[in-house]
Amino acid sequence: MSDLTANAKDLAAGLLDSPQMARRWAHVQGVGQRATELTSTVVPADRDLLVAAAWLHDVGYAPDLVDTGLHSLDGARYLRRSGYPLRLVGLVAHHTCARIEAAERGLADQLAAFPLEEGPLMDALVTADLTVGPRGQRLEVAERIEEILHRYPPQSPVHRAIQRAEPLLMAHVRRTLGRLDVNEQPAP
């Protein structure tokens, strides 16, 4: 485990490993494990970054960090203040189509202050997040989206954002699983 990943895991534990955040912590642990399984879908130089971002993706839910109510933005702001690498901060800021929820909340300009990374790294982070449920259990992406929609009422910005983002989210997962299949083929 790299220093970046170890630090990310320790920080996430310090912020989320509490009785109050037990379900969120279980989810984050599952996402960290799932990201580790997906490292073959990104270039070797980005593997530690993927796993570190998975451990940190939901730190913005920590009660002491909540500011705007958009967990990805609140987490990214904290990580930037804490000196984490800008790419990592951007991944946390924009994970799981956060730009759509930011628009729903009137926070798009604030989120745009962070770099948006597209490509295999973001695809893998979104896949890790959307294939692990709230108790850390493995889910199919359609089950995870349905779980989120069920958990948040229709008037919630989260509910509306997930509905709007669903085709994009499914595409992230489809691309990652395609890369995973290709990378797991035996050599000729």
C-alpha positions, 0 to 999 in steps of 0.5 A, spaced: 500 500 500 502 506 497 503 512 502 498 516 499 493 510 499 495 509 507 494 516 508 487 516 505 485 510 508 487 513 515 484 519 514 477 516 512 477 512 518 478 518 522 472 522 519 467 516 518 469 510 523 464 512 528 457 509 530 454 515 527 457 514 520 457 506 521 453 505 514 457 510 510 464 507 513 461 500 511 460 503 504 467 506 504 470 500 506 467 496 500 468 502 495 476 502 497 476 494 496 472 494 490 477 500 487 483 495 489 479 490 484 479 495 479 486 497 478 487 493 472 482 498 468 487 504 469 494 505 467 499 503 473 501 510 474 494 512 476 492 505 481 494 508 487 490 515 486 484 510 484 484 507 491 486 513 495 480 517 491 475 511 493 477 511 500 476 519 500 470 519 496 465 520 501 469 524 507 464 530 505 459 526 509 463 527 516 459 531 520 465 536 521 466 537 514 459 539 512 458 546 509 454 546 502 451 539 503 454 537 497 458 532 500 463 531 494 464 539 494 465 539 502 470 533 501 474 536 496 474 543 499 477 539 506 482 535 502 485 541 498 486 545 505 489 539 507 494 539 501 492 532 498 494 532 490 489 536 486 488 530 481 485 526 487 481 532 490 478 533 483 476 526 483 473 526 489 469 533 487 466 530 481 465 523 483 459 519 480 457 525 476 457 530 482 456 536 477 449 534 476 447 534 483 451 541 484 447 544 478 441 541 482 443 545 488 445 551 485 453 550 486 455 548 479 460 554 479 463 552 486 464 545 484 467 548 477 473 550 481 476 543 481 479 539 475 474 535 472 477 528 470 474 524 464 477 517 462 478 510 465 480 513 472 474 517 473 470 511 470 473 506 475 472 510 481 464 511 479 464 504 478 467 502 485 462 507 488 456 504 484 457 497 485 457 497 493 451 498 497 450 502 503 452 496 508 459 495 504 455 489 500 456 488 492 451 490 488 449 491 480 449 498 478 442 498 477 440 495 484 445 501 487 441 506 483 435 504 485 437 503 492 439 511 492 433 513 488 429 509 494 433 512 500 432 519 497 425 522 496 423 525 489 424 532 491 431 531 494 436 534 489 440 527 490 434 523 487 433 528 481 441 528 480 441 520 480 435 520 475 438 525 470 445 522 471 443 515 470 445 514 463 452 517 464 453 513 470 451 506 467 456 508 461 462 509 466 460 502 469 460 499 462 466 502 460 470 500 466 467 493 466 469 492 459 476 494 460 476 489 466 474 483 461 479 485 456 485 485 462 483 479 465 483 475 458 489 470 458 495 471 454 495 468 447 
